[in-house]
Amino acid sequence: MTLKELEQQLLALSPAEKVQAIQLLAQSLGSNWQGIEKTSRVCGGEARIAKTRIPVWVLVEARRLGYSDADLLTSYPTITTTDLANAWVYAQTHPDEIELAIERNQVA
């Protein structure tokens, strides 16, 4: 995809989608992800919802198993829809990391 093609697609986004695109681009330039934390001694250093012990890979795997966002919010009452949105963006941006975490944490 060329920058010119991307420009047309970006201009077609809604204002809210443009804000999300800007946030995604800004986050991808650094290692600081809004609402996502990594701490070496918490959850094995896996990416997790900030101020929780809920790894992003757990949410991704639950979604694959058929859990909806509403189900996840019920199962994890300490997280918000914004937390889930941050997790989904992080997972989309770091698919290899998430896949590796899922593989490492599978029960044999």
N, C-alpha and C positions, 0 to 999 in steps of 0.2 A: 504494500500500500504506500502510495506517495503522500507527502505532506499536503499536497493540493487536494487529493481525495479525502484525506482526513479533515481538512479544513471545512469542506462542504458538509460532512457528517456532523462536525462539532457545531456548526452554525444552525443545523436543523434540530438540535437538542432543545428541550424545554429549559427555562431558567434554572430549575432545580437540578436537572441533569448536568447542566454546565457547571454548577457549583460542585457537584460530585466529581466531574471530570477534572476540574482544577485541583480538588483535594487529592485525588488519586495521583495526578502528575506531581504535585508538590511532595507527597509522601514517598513517591518512588525515587525522588532525588536524594532522600536521606533514609536513615534507618528508623526514624521516629514515626510510628503509625498511630494515628488518632484512635484511642480506645483499645489499642492492642499493646501488650507488654511482653517482654521476654526477660526473665530473671534466672540466672544459672541455677539457683537452688529452689526454684518454685516450678512445679510441674515439669521437672527435668529440663528446664530451659526452653520448653516449647512455647510458641506464640499462644497467648491466652487473652481472654477478655480482661481489661485493666481492672485491678483491685479485686480479682476473683481467682479461683483455681480451676477455671473452665477453659481448657485448651480449645483452640480453633478447630483442630483436627477432630475433636469429639463432636462438635456441632456439625461439621461437614459430613462425618460418617453417619450421624443421626439423620441428617437430611437425605442421604443416599438410601437409608433404610425406610424412608417414607414419612418421617416426621415433618410436619409443617412448621412454619415459624410460630404459629399459635401454640402448637404442641411444645415446642422448645421453650417458649416464654412461660408456659404452665409448669414444665419440668424444672426450669431454672428461674424461679421468681425474682432472683436478684439482678437479672439482666433485662435490658430494654430492647426495643426495636432498633434503636440506634446502635446498640452493641452488636446485634445480629448483622445489621448492614455493614458495620466495620469489619466483622468477621468474614462476611461473604466477599468483600472487596479484597481483604488481605489474602484469602484463600485463592481468589482468581489471579492475583498478582504473584503468588508464591505456590503454584500447583505442585512443583517437585518437592518442596519442603513439606507440604501437607501430606502428600502421598507417602513420603518416607516416614513421617510420624505415624501415619495409620498403619503402615507395615510393621514398624517397630513395636507398636502397642497391640497388635493382634494377639488374641489368645489362641494358642495352638490346640 
